[in-house]
Amino acid sequence: AQRVTQPEKLLSVFKGAPVELKCNYSYSGSPELFWYVQYSRQRLQLLLRHISRESIKGFTADLNKGETSFHLKKPFAQEEDSAMYYCALLGGGADGLTFGKGTHLIIQP
Amino acid sequence: NAGVMQNPRHLVRRRGQEARLRCSPMKGHSHVYWYRQLPEEGLKFMVYLQKENIIDESGMPKERFSAEFPKEGPSILRIQQVVRGDSAAYFCASSPGTGRIGELFFGEGSRLTVL
């Protein structure tokens, strides 16, 4: 069975500090991993996907198959980064994304 | 494009009543997904539908829950004889079915409270 684990329910960092939101997954095949974000009073939306190897709003995430991780990183946090972040896995087939429980990121001024 | 529209946004039901949640996908999207979010939990996949077809319902409880996506009109998630444990936020998402795999567009959710 596929599973996504986000060990931190809440992460609070100061503005300008580096941010790392952890995500570990369990899946026997070759997964596709995603980060979704929900800003206050907004809908859940896609932030980035590992297959694109892109940087969005300064965030990057590298898939580490050896450690089965897909941590989200940003070198210098900004106040507007405060949001709920969800890691998600697509395991292939017709089923939907499997989401982690989410991490609430708070950037303090 | 108004995005994925869900209604009602809030629904209160007494135990034993029926709850119907509606979802209109984004224009041009033919794939609909329903997720449930219980308090303090993440989003749990329930069902994936295309027009007139249920593709994957592996996340749906075996009893009382059903979903449909008719040829015309919104997708409907129906919960019969609701119990307190059904209280949750129910999110609908849609995708075009082509292009960027895994990119889902979410609605604002419908919050069900069972008294």
Contacts between the chains, C-beta under 8 A, distances in Angstrom:
chain1	res1	chain2	res2	distance
A	4	B	42	7.8
A	6	B	42	7.8
A	32	B	101	6.8
A	32	B	102	5.6
A	34	B	102	5.3
A	34	B	103	7.9
A	43	B	3	7.2
A	43	B	4	7.8
A	43	B	105	8.0
A	43	B	106	4.9
A	43	B	107	6.9
A	43	B	108	5.7
A	44	B	43	7.9
A	44	B	91	7.2
A	44	B	93	8.0
A	44	B	106	4.3
A	45	B	105	7.7
A	45	B	106	7.0
A	46	B	102	7.7
A	46	B	103	4.9
A	46	B	104	7.2
A	49	B	100	7.4
A	49	B	102	6.0
A	49	B	103	7.4
A	86	B	42	6.7
A	86	B	43	6.9
A	88	B	102	7.4
A	90	B	101	6.7
A	90	B	102	4.5
A	93	B	56	7.6
A	94	B	48	6.1
A	94	B	55	4.7
A	94	B	56	4.7
A	95	B	45	6.5
A	95	B	48	6.5
A	95	B	56	4.7
A	95	B	58	6.2
A	95	B	59	7.9
A	96	B	33	4.6
A	96	B	35	7.3
A	96	B	45	4.2
A	96	B	48	5.1
A	96	B	56	7.1
A	96	B	59	7.7
A	96	B	93	7.8
A	96	B	104	7.6
A	97	B	33	7.9
A	97	B	45	6.9
A	97	B	102	6.3
A	97	B	104	6.6
A	98	B	45	6.5
A	99	B	35	7.5
A	99	B	42	4.7
A	99	B	43	4.2
A	99	B	44	7.6
A	99	B	45	7.8
A	100	B	42	5.4
A	101	B	40	7.8
A	101	B	41	6.1
A	101	B	42	3.8
A	102	B	42	5.6
